[in-house]
């Protein structure tokens, strides 16, 4: 291929400054339509400043344009959102992928580990795409509108503990160069750009993008004056080509030509939608520069505009500079209220300041990027103490069967289950030893089986079998009657059988089912569900007590499990997955937790048969709150 042909193909990829339709979407060349089919010619104001410009189209008009992308419109947590269709994904699957991305986002926000795969990363991007659809206009300083397809731009995402960044890093990212946020790269190794290519045949990004560019944004400091004030933010941008493979680097280079022309010559780059890039809009840059220059000439001061006009400064720094100018001008007017020049500058400065300050998240904004911060004004849904009565026969049977099913699961391939042969089960299983080694405390009448601080090693699997055996021996001592000779005495076989059964009930399965029961029973309408997560540093406690029955021919032992849980998620309308609303547990206050207690009664009858019952209410005490992770007004 000749050099002239290469040049020709490259130029076909550059956005024509007047006719957006002249740019071929990919490497091929699209022939222009006849003149009568092109519609009216609209001039770019950067080329022809006096040309008449078109009226802004609302979302309905845009959606009805012939060249408008087809979209998938649906409701997400009570808000309408819009996603682009994809030729290889059905609309229903797009909605499902987005909602899975929603779940991934919430898990990461809560600090809960998520499998680090490119597929999950793509799902997260679809969710961010949906969130952006309600911010396209306001991020660009336009009037708020109905959802629009987000196509051209970047995100700035609050990432308090760098959980999203770490997730993307571990999903297969690589170090790459980028023209974005140049000044931040001087802040250190943690702030260099990285890329994550979504190159699977069955995994796709919105708008046919193929890679995710991301970089940590430093907080504002003396060394980084253009940093983000008081927040850990993560820059994210989906692009057509990555920079890992040679062919991708070449394609990316061609795609960079329009940006280069824009930076060098002011040729406006368009992409068929609202510009939501983090670059400073040309009109704002011009207004600010002219005002700062005039102010410096008038006062003899030197407002340094380099930070504001850098790739990382922008609107947030301009607001700081304008505030300084305004304060100086107000002082001048207080000395001489008739100062015409001062009043003129005050009016101009205040107008620009108010305009920029009214922008969505103006305090952390560079340009027109989509900004998503962690929730600050949550719609709280409180859940208070409860003593759940399971005397209802249906509910009692359901709870009992659920516990039995959980506690009866035998991990081995042998057909016998725990309920049929607890001795064999406990002989094979070392789960109890592992649970005790982690955080399960066994006690009877205030006497501990073993003090947690006396465990030699908390990470030595070789100790689990011994701990399990010692626990069964200790439980046997708690069960064998010593002070009531009239109670049924147990031979060695019977004692081992019921002790093994009790030990099996002490495994963490009982806490898992307690947690599930708490969530199901607190959400009493049957169409909601609450999940809980463990409270760090709060151990699981199991109290073992033999119930004396006055000479009965059976042996009864109560296993009472109690622990504390933090709120995880509240799911509403679970019977309709498409309309399920998810709320995140609020854990800012240490008092926000639920204590749960359940008793499982283990009985050895006269035929040496083991049975389980749930003899009393499940006790749930405490207070938790859940909040919707969505923007609430202008707080987010």
N, C-alpha and C positions, 0 to 999 in steps of 0.2 A: 504494500500500500504506500502511495507516495506521501510526501510531507504535506503537500497541498490538500490531499484527500483527508489526512488526519486532522489538519486544521479545520477543514470544512465540517467534519463530523463533530469536532469539539465545539465549534460555534453553534451547531444546531442544538447543543445542550444548554446554551446560555439563554437566559430569559430575555426576550426582546423588551426594551424599555417601554415600548408603547403597546405592542400587541402581545398579550400573554399567550394567546393561542398559537403563536409561532414557534413555541418551544416544543420540541419532540419530547415525549415523556421518558423514553429510554434511548438506547444508543442508535436506534434506527431513525430514519428521516420520515416525518409525516408531511405529506404534500398539503400546501395551503388550500383551503376551500376557495371557490370562486368569490370574487369581490362582493357579489350581491348576497352571498350567504354569510359574510363576515360580520354583519351588523355594523352599528355606528363605531367610528374610530374614536377612542378615548385616549387623550394625551396624558402622559405622566407629568405632574406638576414640576418634577425635578428637571424635565427637559423643556417643557413649554409652560412656564409659570402662569401665563394668563389664560390657559385653556380652560374650557368649561368642564367641570368634573361631574361624574354621575352621582345620583343620589344613593345613599347607603341603602342596601337591600335588607329587609328584615328576614328572619329565618324562613318564613313561609315562601317569600319570593325566591330566596336562594334555593330552597328545596325544589322549586318548580322550574328552575333554569334547566335547560336541556343538558348542559354539561355538569350539573351538580352531581356529586357522588351519591349513590344509593346508600341509605343508612338503615341501621337497626335501632328502632326506638322502643324503649321499655322503661319501667319504673324500678328504681333501685333505692330502697329505704325511704320511700315516700317522695322521691324526686325523679322527675323525668330526665333521662339521659339519652345520649345519641352516640352510636358507634358506627364506623364504616363497615359496609358489607365486605366480605372477602370471598373471592371466587372458589376457594378450596374449603371453606367452612360454612356450614349451614347457619342460618340466622339463630336457630334454637341453640346450636352449639356455641355460637358467639356469646349469647346471653349466659350460658352455663359457664363458659371459660371466664367471663368477667366476674361472675359471682364467686367462682373459685379464687380468682385473684383478690377479690374483696376479703375473703376469708384469710388468705395468705397475708395480706396487708395488716389485718387486725392481729393475727398471731405475731407478726414481727413487731408491731407496735407494743404488744403486751410482753415482749421479750421471750416468747415461746418459740423454741426451735422449729424451723421449717426445712424440709428436705431441699438441699441445695442443687436443684436441677435447672437446666435451661427451660424445660417445659413450665416449671413453676415461675421462673423469671418472666416468661412470656405472658403467663396468666396475670401476673402483677401489672405488667405494662397495659394489658387490656383494661384492667380496673382503673389505672391512672388515666387512660384515654377517656373512659366514661366520666371520671371526676372532672376532667378538663372541659367536657362539653358544656358545662354550666359556667365556665370561667373565661371562655374565649373572648367575649366582648369586653367584660369588665377589666380583664388583664391588659387589654389594649387601650384602656381609657375611654371606651365607648359605653353607651347606655346598656344596662343589663337587658338581656334578651332571653328568649327561649333557647333550649339547648342547640348548639351548633357543632358540626363536625370539626374536631381539632385536627389540623393537618400539618401546619407549619410552625414549629417552635420547640420550646424546651420547658422542662419542669424545674422548680426549686422545691424540694420536699423536705419537711422537717424530719430529721432522723436523730432523735434525742441521744440514743446510745449507740449510734452507728449500726443498728441492727440490719437495716435495709442494705447499707453499703457492704457489710460483712457477708450478707446473704448473696449479693451479686458477685462479690469477689470469689466466693467459694463455689459458685456455679460454673466456673470455667473462664474467668476473665483474664485479660492480658494487658500489659502496659502499652499505651499508644500515645501518639502525639495528637494535639488538638489546637485549633486556633481560638477556642473558647476560653474565657476566664484566664487570660495570660498572666495577669499579675499574681493570681493566687498560687501559681506554680513556684513562686519565690518563697512561699511559706514553709516549704519542706516536703519531704518524701511522701507524707500522708495526703498531700493535696495534688498529686499528679493524676492525669487523666487515665482512665482504664476503659477497655471495651469488652463487650460480651456479645459474640456473634450467635445469633439464633439461626443455625444452619441445618437443623433437622428437616427431613422431608415432610414430617407431619406436625411441625410446630411453626406457628406463624405470628408475626407482629402486625399491628394495625397499619393500614395504608401501605402495605407491601414493603415495610421497612425490614431490614435484615440484621441490624445490630443495635446495641444499646451503649451509648457513650455515657459515662458517669464519672463524677469527681466530687470529693469532699470539699466543702466551702468553709474556709477558716472563719472564726469569729473575729469581730473587730478588735484590734489591739494597736499598740503604738507601732509595732512592726508591720501590721497589716491594716492600715487605716481604712481600706475599702471593704473590710470583712463584714460579716453579718452580725449586727448587734444582738448579743445575748441568745443566739439560737444556733444549734448544729443543723446545718442545711446540706442537702445532697443535690447536686446538679445532675439531671438526667435528660438525655436527648436521644430519641430514636432516629436512626439514619438509614439511608439506602444501602450503604456499603461500609464494611468494617475496614480495619487497617492491619489485619493479621496475615492474610495471604497476599501474594504479589498482585494477583489479578484484582483483588479488592482494593489494594492501595492505588492501583492505576485508575479504577472506576471512581474511587473516592476523590482522586486528584481532579478528574474531569468535573465532578460535581462541585468542587471547590472553586472553579473558575468564576461562576456568577458571584459568589461571595467576595472573591478577590476584586472583581470589577466594582462591586458595590463599595468596598472599603477604599479603593484607590480613586475611583472616578464618580462615585455617587450614583451609579446605575442601580436602580431599585430592583431587588430580587423579589419575585412573587411566586406563590405556589398554589394558586387557586383558592385561597382562603385568607382569613385574618392572620396578620403577622404576629405570632406569639413568641418571637425569639427574645433572648435576653439582651439583645443589642438595643442601645438607646435610640428611640425613634428620631428621625432626622429633624422633624419640626421642633421637638423639645430641645434637642442639642443646639439648634440654631437660636431659639429664643433665649435659652440659658446663656449661651456664649455671648450674644449681643448685650444682654443685660449686665453680665459680669464685666465685660469690657467697658461699657458705659459707666458703670459704678466705679470701676478702678480709675477711669479718667476724671470723673467728677470729684472723687474723694482723695485721690493720690494714694489710695491703699493698693494692695496687691492680693486680691482674692485668687488663690491658686486654683485654677480650673482643671489641672491635670488629673487629679483623682476622680473628679466627677465625670470627666470625659473618657476615662479608661474603660477597659472591657469589664471591669469588676465594680466600678463606682456607680454611675448612673443616677437614677432618681433618688435613691436614699441619701447620696452624698450631696446632690443638688439641693435637696430640702434643707440639709444642714447649712450649706453655704447661703441659701436664700434667707434662712432664719438669722444668720449673722448680719447680712445686709440690711434686713428689715429692722433689727434692733438698733443698728447704727443710724439708720434713717430716722427712726422714731426719736432717738436722742437728739438728732439735729433739729427736728421739728419742735421738740420740747423747748429748745433754746430760742428758735425763731420760727413761729408758726406760719409766718408768711413766706417762708422759703419755697419759692415756686419749684425750683429744681428738686428739692427734697420731697415735696408732695407728689410730684410727677413720678419720681422713682419709687415712692412708697406704693402708689397705685399699681404700677407695673409689677413690682416685686410681690406684692400681696396677691395679685391675680395669679401669677405663675406659681407661687407657693401654695395657694389654696387648691389650685388645679392638681398639682403633683401630690399634695398631702391627701387629697380625696381618693387617690388611687387605691385599689385593693392591695393591702399589705405594703403600703408605701414605705414603711420604715425598713423593709428588707428587700425592696425591689430595685433591680437594675434597669430593666426595660419592660418588655411586654410579656415576659415569661409567665407560665402558669405556676402559681404558688399554692402549695398545700401544706398547711401547718397542722400540728397535733391539736386535738380538740381542747378548747379552753372554756367554752360555754356549753356544757353538756346538758342534754335533756335527761335529768336523773330520774330513774325508776327505782324507788326504794323497795326493798323486800325486808320485812321485819321478822321478829322471833315467831316461832311456831312450835306447837306441840301436836304433831300430826297423828290423829286418831285413826288407827288401822283396824278398829273393831268391826268395821264393815267387812262381812265375810268375803266378798269378792276381792276387795283391796288387800285383805290379810292373806288370802290364798295367793294372790299375784305376788305380793312381797315375799312370802315364804318360798314359793316356787322359784323366784328369781335368785334368792340367796342360795337355795339348794342347788340350782343349776350351776351357779358360779362356783360354789364350793365343791361341787362334785366333779369338776373338770379334771381329768387325768391327762397329763401331757404325754404320757407314753402311748404306744400303739396297742397295748394290751387291752382286751375288752373290758376287764373289770374296772369299775369306777371307785372313787373315794367312798361313796356311800355304801358300797358292797364290801369293800375290804380296806378300811382306813389304815390298818397296820401295814399292809403291803405298800399302800400309797405313800405313807410317811417314810417307810424304809427306802423307797426309791427316790423320794423327793427331798431336796435340800433347800427348798424355797424358804421355809420358815427360818432356817439359819441365816440365809441371805437377808431376809427382812429384818431380823433382830440386829444383824450386823449393821444395817442402815439406820433405821429409826423406830422400829417397833419395840415398845416396852411391855413386857409381861409382868403382871403383878397379881397377888392374891392377898386380900386383907392387909394391904399396905406393904407387903413384903415383895421386893423385886426379885425376879429371876436372876437378873444380872444388871448391874449399874452400867449404863452406856459408856461411861468414862473408863470402865474396867476392860472394855474390849481391846485386845492387843492390837489387832489390825482390822481396819474397816474395809479393806480391799483385798483380802486373801481368801479366795474361794475354797482353799483347802481347809479352812476353819468351819465352813458352813455345815458339813456333815456332823462334825463334833458338836457344834452349837445346837443343831436340831435334836440330836440324841440327848444331850444334857437337858434341853427344854422339855422333852417328853418325860424324862425321869423326874424333873421338878414338878411337872403337871401331875404326875402320878402321886406324888407326895401330897399335893393339894386335894386330890380326889379321895384317896383311901381314908375312910373314916377312922379317926383316932379318939374322939371325945364322945361319940355316941355309939356304943356297942350294939344298940338295938337296930341301927341301920344296916342295910345289906352290905356284908363284907364281900370283897372281890378277890377272886383267885388271880393268879398272874396273867392268864390269858384274857380274862375280862378287863382287868385293869389296863393292860397294854392296849386293848381295843378301844376303850373309851378315852384313854389318855391320847392315843393317836388321833381319834376323831376330834377331840378338843383342840389338839395342836394344829390340825388341818384348818380348823375354824379361825385360828389366830393369824393365818397368813394374810398378806395384804389384799387378797380377794375380798375379804369382808369389808375393808375400807373402800375399795373400789365400788362395791355394791352400796355401801352406805352413802358415798358421794352421789352415786346415780339416783338412789332413792330420795335424797335430799332435793336434787334438782327436779325430779319428776313430781314429787309431792308438793313442793312449794309452788310450782306452776300448775295449779289445780284445774285449769280449764281444759286440759287434754290436748290443747293446740299450741302449747308453749313448752319450752324446756329450758332448764337452767343447768349450766355446767359450772363446776368448781375446780379450782387448782389448789394444790397443797400450800400451806403456809410454811415458809422457810423457817426452820428452827423449831417447829412445833411437832413433837413426836406423835406417832400413833400409839395409843394406849389400849391395852387389853386387860380387863379384870376377869379373873377366873374364880368361880365360886360354886361349890357343891350345894345344892338345895336339899336339905334333909326333909324326908317325907314321912317320918313317923313309922318306920318299919315296913314301908312299901317294898314290893319285890322288884323295884326298878331303881336305877341310879340316874339322877338328873344333875347336870352341870350347866350353869349359865356362863356364856362367853359374852361379855359386854365390851363392845368396841367404841371408843370415843376419840375424836380428833377435831381439828379446826381447819376450815377451808376458806380461802379467799375467793371472791367472785371471779368466774371466768367469763362466760358469755350467757346472754339471755336471748333465746331464739323465739320469736313470735310467729304465729301462723305456719307452724312446721308441716301441717298437712298439705300445704300448697307450696312446693319448693320455689316456684317462680316468684312468689310473693312473700317469702320468708324475710323478716326483718331481724337483723342481728345487732345486739347491743353489747358493748364491751364492759366488763366489770371495772368499777372504779376502786382503786387501791391506794389512793393518796393518803388515806387516814388509816393508821394501824388498827383502829377500832372496827374497821369495816371487814368483818369476817363472820362466818357462821360456825357454830360448834354443833356437831352431830353426835348422836349416841344411839346405838342399836344393840339389842340383846338377842342372841341366838341361843336357844335352849337345846342342848345335846342330851338325848335320853337313851339309855341302854335298858331295854325291857327284859322281862323274864326269859325270853327266848334268845337273849343276847343280840337283839336286832337294834341297830342304831337308827334313830329318827331325829329330825330337826323340826323345830317350831320357832315362830317369832311371837313370844308371849305377851308383849306389851307394845305401847306406842313407840314410834320412832321420835326421839326428842331432837328438835332443832331450835337453837337459840342464837341470837345475834342480829346484826343488821348489815346489809350490803346494799350497794347501789349499782345500777347499770346505766350506761349512757350511750347514746347513738353517736357513732363516729361519723359525723357528717358536719359540714359547715353549719353553724347556727348564726344566722344573720351575718353581721360583719365581724363577728368575734374571731372567725377562723381565717 
